[in-house]
Amino acid sequence: MAEYKKTLLMPKTDFPMRGNLPNMEPKMQEKWAEMDINAKVLERTKDRTPFVLHDGPPYANGDIHMGHALNKVLKDMINRHRSMTGYYVPYVPGWDTHGLPIEQALTNKGHDRKKMSIADFRELCKEYALDQVNNQREQFKRIGIRADWENPYITLNPEFEARQIGVFGDMAKKGYIFKGLKPVYWSPSSESALAEAEIEYKDIKSPSIFVAFKVEDGKGVLNNDEELVIWTTTPWTMPANLGISVNPEFTYVVAKVADRKFVVAKELLNTVAEKNGWEDVQIDREINGASLENITAKHPLFDRTSLVMLGDHVTLEAGTGCVHTAPGHGEDDYQVGKRYGLEILSVVDNRGILTEAAGEFAGMFYDKANKPICEKLEEVGALLSLTFFEHSYPHDWRTKKPVIFRATPQWFASIEKFRPALLQAIRDTNFTPEWGETRLFNMIRDRGDWCISRQRAWGVPIPVFYAENGESIITEETIAHVQDLFRENGSNIWFQKTAKELLPEGFTHPGSPNGEFTKENDIMDVWFDSGSSHQGVLAERGMNYPADLYLEGSDQYRGWFNSSLITSVATNGHAPYKGLLSHGFVLDGDGRKMSKSLGNIIAPAKIMQQYGADILRMWVASVDYTADVRISMDMLKQVSEMYRKVRNTLKFVHGNLADFNYETDYVKYEDLREVDQYMYMQLQKLVQTVRTAYDNYEFATVYKAINNFIATELSSFYLDIAKDVVYVEAPNNHARRAMQSVLFDTLNALVKLLAPIIPHTADEIFGYMAWTTEESVQLTDMPDAVEKDNYEALTAKWAKIMTVRNVVLKSLEESRAAKVIGKSLEARATVYADAETKAILSEEAIDFSQLMIVSEFVVGDLADATPECVKTETVAVAVVKAEGEKCDRCWTVDPTVGHNANHPDLCERCATVVEENFADVDLETK
């Protein structure tokens, strides 16, 4: 018996079926490093239009987590795509390297900051930060992120710090920088002021107290036997009380309760009465809120009065309508107190300990003082009730401990002075998703002045000098000199030299007749560091400014997006970005935040060790990153299965091009069979869909479109029918070369379209595509979608054909289940169709037997359909066994099997192919 398998043109490729990504990828990355792929990409595209995605700096502390991985892969996919679509894409990765976490890390390692100079401690901080940078850099490289890794920007680098000083100087010159005594978020656990971006909210249990203030001077409106009732959840601020705020628009009542008379807002009376257990409440009279202005009440704990003031911050949402006002411990309190000329009294020190201003409560930690203060209030008859409740409260995002509002002398960046310009800059920015505009707009519209000073050691010093008379010195001359010093020596020189040594030689000032000067000891908020990166990186390196895109997590609307906008608009009048793109957070498979306590952390390193970076990257591409996303090992397993299908399809297509030579074998579109033209058209539609999706940063659309194309158009259709042609026909058969031509275009397109998502795999198979001349797929361009005149007609016609094919496949499946046939090639399919469809199915130019993968295809009139047919409105299909014998080579059932005496087991087609092309093949079974 002859062994005709030897005459089949089976796929041949060395491209491995198994990716073995954890082992393959590091080798691929070594190859990229040896060839300096980033430099080669930049050299190839240097004359193109620049596209700058400016990297928001991750904090240099610890291993990278899934949020880092999501962020960097999104950026990398954008950059890789842009560099393949007509752009020059320099990407400079960065790191944020100043701040408290690094100080704490050194303390945890046993370094006692108080036993060494600040300059020496800062050197240790620098060493630690750079170690962390190197650690994270290697992890990012392992994910396959292409970047200028040898020249990143690091916020501790002298040139960056010098630029940051320039930003501060420009803002100071325009009057946007000032020093003031204002309440700010203060972290006793960090002993430093905090910015809004450094605050997170957690639920805590707090006391809720109602306190009565006896009227001292009622101004003829209130009597001395009446009491104003306030409500507060911070009893420790009672020693700082200097006033009571009321709303001039509200109506207040004097309510009789037993032998006392209390003043509260009329609309809140019932609620207050219920909370305080008042019974038989009688309203003595109503009073307009505005008439209460300038009344004074006796402070229940101190020998002083509290002034009644008018403020529109007083609401009816909670409390009594009479608001406890401590100007040193609240923003609204500060504003109203300032308007009425009250002292800005703060009764807490840096560590959260009550000061001498708190009287008998001095020396207590603020939270511990709540109980004795309440006891004292009760003792003097001022405490009306005490309960406890849970509520959301601001915490230090680093130490995870509560913060307080505390007035301290701080440096501020004014927002109010240029708020309209900030809001206009937001309107001029493109946002993805669109809701980002509203979010950032509202944050800027509502935010107060930015407290930019921190009482820490590790950061960029605030470049301010003080004259002998205490006057602040910030001049163009001093700023420029400090910039030069920092650029040459780094900012540590500020802590190594005296103020006089840091000033320009011969510097004089009217406030220092003796020539003596001091310097500021505070450092800048780290958000000022990263917020200055448009100058420290874009301007410093001559890159696009504004950048084309900033891309970070949605928390950065109050962080880097926010601080960068402020510094850029303040110094240059426009946003630092043309577009903002934000992504959500990475949650576990159940939608929970990842945490050590829950034990649900999935580290990128674990994924790469088990699956490989390309699987991680495919997961990123598969999710709707604009919202929070979920990840689990089961989800990664599903992505891995999808990767396997993609890889095997690429392998199969490549294998079927083993004997194809583009120069001699390629069939032009006009000469393709119609089925091949249809497939070519479907490929072009895919290219258009994917290119548009990439342009719009819609990576899930890219992922879905490519996978659907591979599963539906390729695997379930074209590659299925290709076997009867590419394997069976003569090597140079026109139909075979036509299909190979389409497969050639398909493989070239798919590898390039996939390159931004799975660059390791794309470059791996690219190395097996012998016809390519480039070293890497990264040195090629994306395919352009090709339009042809007959696409519209082809689409309409083949929609009908594919509908018929689906009905035929369904009928074959039912016949297989009913044991009428085994494999589909044992079948004869009869399609009864309406006139329009019948005309199409009768075209001789299309091999419908091949298209349906049956041995015989017959067309009849719809009216002749038999009852057992599988039917739709336009067609009915009947399946029976085909007549003839099975060909040993192509497996079709054909009446011509046996007609050729030399090859009695073959159909005439196969016998001819064998005799004309494989006469020298030994067909004997071994």
N, C-alpha and C positions, 0 to 999 in steps of 0.2 A: 504494500500500500504506500502510495507516494506521500511525502511529507511536505505539503504545500505551504506550510507556515513559513518555510524558508523564502518564499516568494512574496510574502507580505511586507510592505514597507512600514514596519512598526516604529513607534517613537524611539529616538535615541538621544540621550542627554546624560551628561555627568552631573548635572545640577541635582544635589541630594534631595531625596524625598523628605527626610527629617531635617528640621532647621537646626536643632541642637544649639539654640541661640545663646544659652549661658556660656558656651565655649566658643562659638563662632564670633560673637559680637566683639569681645575684647581683641581678637586677632584683627578684625576689620578696623577697629579703632586704632590699633597700632599702625596699620597700613595708612589710615588717614593722617595720623601724626607724622609718619615718615614722609609722606608726599606733601604735608602742610596744606591739607585740602581747603582750609578757610582762606589762606592766602591765594591759592589758585582760583578759587571761585571769585574772589575780589578782583584779581588781576584780569580775569576773563570779562568781567562786567564793569570795569572801571569807567568806561565812557558812557554808561547808562545813567538814567535819572536816579538819583539817590532815594532810598526809602529807609527811614530810620525809625526803628522800634526801640525806644529808650528803655533800658532795663531798670525796673524798680529794684533797689538793692535789698536782698534778703539779709536778715541779721546774722552776723558771723558768730554763731554759738550753737554747737551741737550738730548732729547728723540731719540731713534733709528729711522732710516728711512728705506725705502724699500731697499736701497743699503746694509745697515747693515743686514737686514733680509735675502736677497738673499745670501750674503756672509756666514752668520752663518749657514743657513740651508744646503748649499752645503757642508760645513765642517762637519756638523753633520751627513749628509747622508753617507759621506765617512767613518767617524769614526764608526758609527753604523754598517755599512756593514763589515768593516775590523775586528771589534771585534767579528763578527759572522762567520768569515772565517779564523780562525787560527792565529789571531794576538792579541797581548797585546797592547792596544791603550790608553795610558795616554794622556788626552787632558787638557792642562792648558790654560784657557782663559786669555787674557791680556788687559791692558788699557794703552794708551799713556796719560800722565797726566801733562806734562809740556807745556809751550808755551804761546804765546800772547793771544789767545782767553780767557783763564781763567783770565789773568790780566785784559782784557777788561771787562769781565763779572763782576768782582769785582768793577771796576771803575763805571760801569753802576748801580751797587747796592749802590753807594755813598761812596765807600772807596777811600780816597785820598792817593795815594801811597807816595806822597811827604811829607805828614804829619806824617809819621810813619817810623820806621827803616825798612830796607830791610828785615831783619830777621822776623819782625812782619808781614810784608806784605806777605811774603812767607808762613807763618803759615796759614794765611787766604786763600791763594791759595790752600794749601794742604787740608784744611777742605772742601773747595768748590769742589775740584777734587774728593775727596773720596765720597762726597754726590752724585756726578754725576755717579761715578762708581756704587754705590749701586742702583741708579735709573735704569741705563742701565742693570745691572745684572738681576734685577727682570723682565725686559722686555724680555731679551734673554731667561730667564728660562720659561717665558710664551709661547714662541714659541716652547718649548720642546727641547731646546739644552741641551744635556747631557755633563757635564763637571765637573771639580773639582772647583766648584763655591766658596767653602770656602777657597781655597788657590790659588787665581789667581795671576798672576804676574802684578805688577803695577810699572810703571817706576819711581815713587817717593819712592818706598820702599828702605830702606837702603842697603839691599843686592844687589839689582839691580844696584843702583848707584855705589856701590863699584866695581862691575864687570865692569861697564862702564868706570870708572877711570882706571881700569886695561887695557882695550882695548886702551884707549888713550895713556897710558904709553908704551904699547908694540909698538904702531905705532911710538911714539916719539923715542923710543930706536932704531928703524930701520931707522930713519931719514925721516920718512914720514910726520911729523908734523913740520910746520915752520910758522913764522910770517913774513908778508910782506905787503908792501903798493901796493895794486893792485885794479883796478876797480872791483867792485862787484855790484850785484843787491842791490840797496839800496831803502828802503821804507821810504820816509819822513813821511808818515802817521803812520808808526809803529816805526819810529826812530831806525831802525835796518837793518843790512844786511840780505839778504834772500838767500836761496839756490835755485837752478833751480827748485826743486820740489815744491817750495812755490810760483811759478809763474804761472799765467794763462793769457791768451791773450784775449783782447777785442778790438773792433774797437773804435778808437778815431779820432778826427779831429785835424790835425797838420798843422803848417805853412810849406811851402816849399820855400826855398830861394836859389837864385844863387848869389854868392858874388865874387867880383874880388879882387885879391891880386896883387899889383904892384910889379914888379921885382925890387929887391934891388941890388943883385949881380948875374948877369946872367952867370958868369963863361965862358963868350965867346960863350955861346949857345943861351941865350936869351938877348934881349936888354932891357934897363931900361924903354922904353915906352910900354912894353908888360906886360900883366896881366894874371895870372893863375886864372882860374875860378873853384870855388868849389860849391858843392850843399849840403845842410843840411836840416834836418827837426827839428833840435834842436837849434834854434838861441841862446838860453841861454848858450850854450857851447862855443860860439864864444870867450868870454873872456879867455877861457882855451886853445885856439888854440895855438899850438907851432910848427905846421908843416903842410905840404901838402904831401900826399903819391901818387906816380904814379907807374904804372906797367912797369918794364923794357922791357917787351915783346911787349908793345903796340906802335903804331905809333901815335904821337901827331902832331897837326897842329897849326900854328899861323894864326888865321883867322882875316881878316880885316873887321870891322863892323863900318861904318861911320868913325869917327876919332879915333877909339880905336882898339887895337890889343889884341885878347884873345887867350889863350892857352887851348885847350881841346883835348881829344882823337879823332882821325880822325873818327872812326866809330860812335861816338856819336855827331858829329858836327851838323848833320841835326836835330836831336832830340832837342839838346840844343838851336839851332837857333829858332826852332819852339816855344819852351817853353818861350823863352825870347823876342820873336817878332822881331828877327833880320831880316833885309832885305838886299839884295844885298851883301851877304857874299862872300868874296874872300879869297882863301887860299894863304897866302904869302909864306909859306914853310912847309915842313914836318920835324919832329924831332924824332929821336929814343928815346924811354922812358928812357933808361939807361943813356943817356947823360945829363938828367936833374938832376941827383943826386948832392946834396949839393948846388944847387942854393938856394939863400935866397930871400924871398919876404917880403914886409912891411906888418905888421899886420895892418888892416884898423882901429882898435880902440885903439891900444896901441903903445907906442914907443918901439917896439921890432920887431925882424924879425921872420919869420916862415921858417923852414928848409924844403927843398924838399927832400924827402926820397923815397927809392924804397921798394915796398911791393907787394907780390903776392896776398894779400887780395883784391887788387883793381880789380874790374870787370867791364864789359861793360853792366851789367844788368840795371843800372840806373845811374843818375848823369852825371858827365863830364869826368870821368877818372882821375880827380885830387881830391883826397879825403881829406876833412877837418879832421885834426888829432889833437885830444886833449887827450894826454896820460892818463890824470886823469879821463877820462869819457868814455872809451870804451876798450874792450878787444884787438881788433886788433890795436887800437891806442897805447895801452900800450906796446904791443909786439914790434911794429916797433919803438916806441919812446925809449924803453929800449935799443934796438939794436944800436940806434944812440946817446945814452947818453943824451936824453932829460930829463928834470925835470918831475916828475909825479905830475903835477899841478891839484889840485881839487879846484873849486871855489864855492862849495856849502857845507853848514854845515849839521848837523844831521837832521834838520827840513826842509831841502830843500831851505834854505835862502842863497842867494849869499853873499859871504864873501868879505872882503876888497880887496882880490885879483881880484875881478871883477870891481874894480875902481868905477866909478860913479853909477854903478848898484847894489852896495852893499846894503844889507838890503831888497832886493826884493825877493819874492818867485819865484823860478826858472821859473815856468810857466808864471807868471805875467811879468817876465823880457823880454819875447820874443818880445813884442810890442815895448818898448823903445829901445831895441837893434837894431831892424829892422829900427826904425826911425833914429837912429844914423848912421847906415850903409848907409841909403839913403842920409842923410845929407852930408856925406863925399864922396858920389859918388861911393860907393863900392857895394851897393845893385842893382843888375841887374833886379831882378823880385821877387815878393812875391805872392804866391797863397796858397790855402788851399786844403787839400785832406784828405780822410778817409783811414785809414790803421790799421792793427792789431798791437797792442802794449802791452808790458808786464805790468801786474798789480799784486799787492799784493793779493794773493788768500784769505787772511783773511779780509783786509779792503776794498778790491775791488777798490783800488785807484792806479793810475799809479806809477810805480817805475822808478828809474833812474840808470844809471851807475855812480858810484862814487868811487874814490880811497880813501880808508881809511886803517889804519893799522888793519889788521885782521889776525886771525889764520887760516891756511889752512892745508888740508890733500892733499899731493901730489898724483896725479893719475898717472902722467907720469912715476914715478919711478917704478911702478909695473903694468903698463897697460898690458903688454904681459901676465902676470899671470892671470889678471882679464879676459882677452879674452879667455884664455884657460879654465878657470873655467866655463865660459859660454858654451863652446863647450862640456864640460863634463856633462852638466845638461840636463835632459829630460824636454822638453817643451810641454805643452798642452794649447792652440793650438800651432802648430809647428812654426807659424810666430812669436811667442814670442821670439824665439832665435835671429832672425834677429833684432827685435826691441831693445832688451837689448844690443846686440852686438854693434849695431850702436851707441847707447847712450853712452856706455862706451868708444868706439873707439874715439868718437868726443868730449867727455866732458873735460873741463879744470879742474884745481885744485878745490877742494871742500872747499868753505869757511865755516868753522865750528863754527865761533864765532858769538855771537849775543849780542847786547847791551840791554839786558833785565834783569829782576830780577828773573823771575820764570823759573828756569831750573837748570841743573847740572853745577856747576862752572867749568871753565877750570882750571885744577890743576897746575898752573904755578906760580912760585915765581920770584921776581926780586931782583937782588943784588943792592947795592948802585950805581954801575956804569951802571945800566940799563940792565945788562946781564940777559937773561932768565935762570931760573933754573928748569930743568926737569930731575931728576935723578931717578934711580931705588929705591933709599932710600926714596926720597920724595914721589914718587908715591905710594910705599907700605905703607908709613905712612898715607897718605891721604886716601888710601883705607880702612885702619883699622879704621880711625876716622869716615869715612862715614858709614861703616858697623855697627859701634856701635852707632853713634849719628844721622845719616842722613846728607845730604849735607848742611843743614842749618847752621851747625857749621862753615862753611866757612865764613858766614856773621856775626857770633857771636863772632869770635875770631880774634885776630891780626895775621899777617903773622908769626910772631915769635912764637906765641902760636900754630900755625898749623904745624910748622916745627918740625922735630925730635929734641928731647932734646939735646942741645949741638951742633947743626948743625952749621957748619962754611962754608964759601965760600971765595975764593980769591978776588972776586969782592966786598965783604962787610967787609973791615978791621975793621969797627966799630961795626960789628954784627947787622946791621940794614937791614931789608928786607921789601919788599912790596909784594902784591899779585895781581893777575889778577882779574879784576872785571867782565869780560864778561862771559856769560854762553855758553854752547854748543848748536849748532843747534839741534832741537828736533829730526831730522832724525838720528843724532848720537845716541840719546837715544834708539829709537826703533831699529836702525841698530845694536845695541850692544846686542840685545835680545838673540842671539845665545849663548852668554856667560852668560847674566843675567838670562836666563831660562834654556836652554839646558845643558850648562856646570854646572851651579849652582845646578841643580836638578838631575844631573847624567842621563839625557835623551840622546837619539840618537843625535849625532852631527857628521856629518851633519844630519839635519832632513830629513825625507823621502819626505816631501812635504811642500811647502809654497803655499797658495791659497789666492789671493786677486784680487781686481779690476784691470782692465788693466791700470789704471793711476799709479799703483805702479811699473811699469817698470822704471819710473823716480823717484819713491819714495822708499818704503821699500825694494823692490827687489834689487834696486840699492845700497842703503846705506848699507844694510846687506851684500851684495856681497863684497863691498869695505872693510869693517871692517874685514870680515872673511878671505878674501884672504890676507889682509895686516898682520893679526896676526897669521894665521894658514896655509896659503898657499892653501886653497881650499874654494869652495863655502859653504855657511851654509845650502844648500839644495841639495838634489839629484834630485828633480823634482820641476818645477814651473807650476802652473795651474792658469790661469787668467779668469776672467769673465767680461762681459760688464756692462754698466750702465742700470739702470731701468728708462724707459721713460713712459709717459702716453700712453693711447690707440691710440693717433694720432702721436706718435713718437716724442713728444716734451719733453724737459727736465722739470722735476717737479720744480715748484717754487711758492712761496706765491703770487707773483704778478699775475700769470696766474690762481691761484686758483685750480690747478690740482693735488695737493699733495694727495696721498693716504697713510695714515699712517698705519703701521702694527697693531697698537692698534685698529684702526677702523675695520680692516679686522677680527681680532680675536673676536671683540665684535659682529660683524654681522655674521661671518661664522665659525670662529674657526681656530686654528693654523694648523690643518691638511689640511685644504683647502689651506691656504697660502703655506704650504709645497708641496702640490700636484702641485700648480702653479709653484713653483720653479722647480720641477721635470719635468714639461711639456715643459719648454722652452729651446731653444738652448742658454744656458748661456754664451757660448764663444763669442757671439756678444751682442750688446745692445738688451735688452728685453723690451717688452711693457706689461703694466698692466692697467686694468680698472675694474670697478665694474661689467661690462657686461662679461668680460673675467673670472672673479672670479665666476660669476654665472654659466658659462659654466663648469668650473672646479668643482663647487659644484654639478652640475647635474651628472658629471662623478663619483664623489665621491659617490653620492647616488646609482648609479648603482653598483658600487663596493661593497658598504655596503650591499645592498639588496641581491646581489649574495652570499656574504659570509653568510648572515643570512639564505638564502634558502638552501645552502649546509649544513650548520650546523644543520638546522632543519631536514634534511633528514638522519642525523646520530643519531637521538634520541635513537634508539633501537640497535645501533651498538656497539659491544664489540670487540675491536681489538684482544684480546687474544683468543676469541672463534669464531669470525665471519670473520676474515680477509681471503681473498682468494688470494693465491699467483699468481704471474704473469702467470706462466705456466698453471694455471687452469682457468684463465679468459676467457670469451668469446672474440672473435676477436675484436668486437667493443670496448670492455673495454680495450683490449691491445692497440688498436689504440689510445684511449683517454689517456691512461697511457703514451704512447710514445709522444703524443703531449705535455703532461705535462712536460716530461723530456726535450723536445726541448725548452720549455719555460724556464725551470730552467737554461739550458745551455746558452740561449740567455741573460737572465737577469744577471746571474753571470758574464758573459763576459763583459756585458755593465757596470755593477757596477765596475768591475776591471779597465775598461778604462774611468771611470768617465762620462759615457754617460747616464745620467739620463733620458733624453728624450726618449731614446731607451727603458729603463726599463719601463717608464710610458706607452709608446705606446704598447709595447709587452704585458704587463699585461692587459691593457684595451682591446686590440684586442683578447686576449685569453678568457677573461671573456665574451666579446660580441659575438665572433664568435664560439669558440670551446665549451664554456660552455652554455651560454644562448640560442644561436640559434641552438645548436645541442644537446649536451649530456644531459643537464638538461631538454631539451624539450622532448627527447625520454625517459628520466629516469622516468617520471611521470607514464607511462604505466607499469613500472616494480616496482619501489620503492613504489608507492602508492597502486598498485593493487595486486601484487603477495603475496604469503604467506610470513610471516616474515622471515623464514629461507630458502626461495627459493634461489637456487644457483645463478641465474641471478641477483636477488635482492642483495644478499650479495656481488656479484662481483662488481656491480655498486657502492655499498656503500664503498667497499674497495678503488675503484678509487677515489671516492669523499673524502674519509678520507685522502688519500695521497694528493689530490688536496688542501683541506682546510689547512692542515699542511704546505704545500709548499707556498701557497699564503700568508698566514698570516706572514710567515717569510720573504718572498720576499718583502712584503709591509712594513715590520717593519721599515726600515731606512727612508722611506718616510712619512708614517702616523703612527708614533709610538703610539700615544694615542689610535687610533682605533684598531691597531694590538694588543696592550696589553689588550684592552677592550674585544675583542672577545676571546683572548687567555684565559682570565679568565673564559669564559663559556665552554671552551673545557675541559670537565671533565677528559679526559684521560691523560692530561698533568701533569707532576710532578713538573715542575719548577715554581717559583713564577712569572716569567715574561718572555715574548717572548725574551726579551733582554738577557736572560741567556741561550739562545739556540744557535745553529749554523744553518747556511744556509743549505738548502738541497743540496745534490750533485746530479748531473744529472746521472741517472742510464742507462747504455747501455745494450741492449739485442740483441741477435744474429739475430733476425728476423726483426729488424727495417727497413732494406733496402727494403726487400720484402713487408713488411707491408705498407711502405710509398708509394711504386709504386701501389700496389693494391688498397689502400684506396683513393688514388688520383683519380682513376677511379670511385670508388663508390661515392665519394663526388661530382664529376662532374655530375654523373647521378642524385644524390639527388637534386642538384641545378636545374637541368632541370625539375625534377618532381615537385619541389616546385613552379617553375615558371608556370608550367602547371596547378597546383592546384589553383594558384592565378587567372589565366585567367578563369578557370572554375567557380571559386567563383564569379568573376565579371560578368560572363555570366549567373549566377543564376542556373548553372547545379548542384552545390552543395552548402551547407552552410559551415559547418566546414569540415576540411580535413578528419576527421574520417568517413564522409559520403561517401567517395570516394573509387572507385576501380581504381588503376593506372595500366595501361598496358605499359610496357617498351619494345619497339622493339629495339633490339641491334645487333651489329655485333657479330661475333662468339666469339671473345675474351672476350668482355664485357658480352655477354649472359652467358658464362661459369661461370663468377664470380657471376652474379646475380641469377644464378640457384643453388648456394650452399645452402644446407638446414641448415647448421650450423649458418647462418646469418639470422635473422628475418627481412627481408626487409620491410615488412608491418610496423613493429615497427619503423624501421629506417626512413621510409618516412612519418610516422604518417598518414597512411591510413588503411582502414579496410581490403582491399584485394590488393595483389600485384601479377601481372601476367607478365611473360616474354615471348616475342615472337621474331621472326626473323625480322631483320631490313627491309628485302624485303617486309614484310607483312604490313608495316606501312600504315595507312590510311591518306588521304590528310589533315584532320583536326588536325593531331598530331603537337605538339611542337617538332621541330627537331633540331638536331645538326649533325655533320658528322658521329658520332658513334651511336647515339640513337635517338629514337622518342618516345614521350609519349602521350598516350590518357587517358583521365579521364572521367569516367562515374559514376553514382551512384552505390554504392555497393549493393549487394542483401542481404536481411535479415532484421532483426529488430535491433533496437538500444538497447544495453545492458544498464540497469539502473546503473550499477556499473562502468564499464570501458569505456562506451560510444562508443565502437566500434559497427559497424553494422555487425551482425554475423548471419548466417543461423541457428546456434544452439540455439539462444534465444528461450526459451519456451520448450526446450527438457527436462528440469528438472522440474518435477511437483511441487516440494517444493519451487522452485525459478523460476517461469515462466517468470520473467522479466530479467533474467540473461543469459548470454552465458554459455556454459559448463565450460569454464575455471573459471569464477567467481563463478559459483555455487559450483564447487569443492572446491575452496579456502575458501568460506564461510562455507561450511559444515564441512570441516576438521579443520578449525582454529578459527571460530567465532560462534560455535554452541551455546555458552552461552550468546551471545549478543542479547539483546532485540531489535528486528528490527521493532517493531511496531511504527508507526508515532504517535508522541505525540500531 
